[in-house]
Structure formats: structure tokens, C-alpha cells
Amino acid sequence: MSDKPEALIIFPFSQQWHAELAEEFTIHFPPPAELDAFVAAHGKRITVLMTNGSSGASASLMDRLPALRIIGCFSAGYENIDLAAAEAR
């Protein structure tokens, strides 16, 4: 087990960014079809969520990530991130 913070990536992500982020975080990048199962099994350890405006971050997803502290949005838009839920946390 690593001492690095655990980050969940939920959108198509470049290998270069993956490599750079892996220096600071333990990266998890489950296939979209396996996201719910991954979150159910490991969500309590995730402190960083990396998304984009299209994939977003719902209140439901945030609720299943109780240790979540940071949402990184890799796009110009953030229309599908539930800002009220994020701010409430």
C-alpha cells in the first residue's frame, strides 16, 4: 500500500498526464463499465477525483467517495459537476 493520496480518473486521459500524476498519486482508472463496482469496493480511499466537463461529478458519486477532498476538472467547462454538492462537502 502506497502513502500517496489515491486518485480516481473517470474520463479519457492522456498517458503523459497519467505518468505525471502517478508521481504524486496512486492512480485508479477503471473502465467506465466497471466504475460503479470500483467505487463500491474502493471509494472510501479516494481523496482526489479527476474528471472533465462531460463526465462531470454527480452528488451521488461524491456521496460514495467519503474521503473526497479535491475534484480536478480537465476542461474549460464544468457543467456536469454538481457544484452545490461539492461546496457542501
Secondary structure as the mmCIF struct_conf table of DSSP 4:
data_model
#
loop_
_struct_conf.conf_type_id
_struct_conf.id
_struct_conf.beg_label_comp_id
_struct_conf.beg_label_asym_id
_struct_conf.beg_label_seq_id
_struct_conf.end_label_comp_id
_struct_conf.end_label_asym_id
_struct_conf.end_label_seq_id
BEND BEND1 ASP A 3 LYS A 4
HELX_LH_PP_P HELX_LH_PP_P1 PRO A 5 PRO A 5
STRN STRN1 GLU A 6 ILE A 9
BEND BEND2 PHE A 11 PHE A 11
HELX_RH_AL_P HELX_RH_AL_P1 GLN A 15 ALA A 22
TURN_TY1_P TURN_TY1_P1 GLU A 23 GLU A 24
BEND BEND3 PHE A 25 PHE A 25
STRN STRN2 THR A 26 HIS A 28
HELX_RH_3T_P HELX_RH_3T_P1 PRO A 32 GLU A 34
HELX_RH_AL_P HELX_RH_AL_P2 LEU A 35 HIS A 42
HELX_RH_3T_P HELX_RH_3T_P2 GLY A 43 ARG A 45
STRN STRN3 ILE A 46 THR A 51
TURN_TY1_P TURN_TY1_P2 GLY A 53 SER A 55
STRN STRN4 ALA A 57 ALA A 57
HELX_RH_AL_P HELX_RH_AL_P3 ALA A 59 ASP A 63
TURN_TY1_P TURN_TY1_P3 ARG A 64 ARG A 64
TURN_TY1_P TURN_TY1_P4 PRO A 66 ALA A 67
STRN STRN5 ILE A 70 CYS A 73
BEND BEND4 SER A 75 ALA A 76
TURN_TY1_P TURN_TY1_P5 GLU A 79 ASN A 80
STRN STRN6 ILE A 81 ILE A 81
HELX_RH_AL_P HELX_RH_AL_P4 LEU A 83 ALA A 88
#
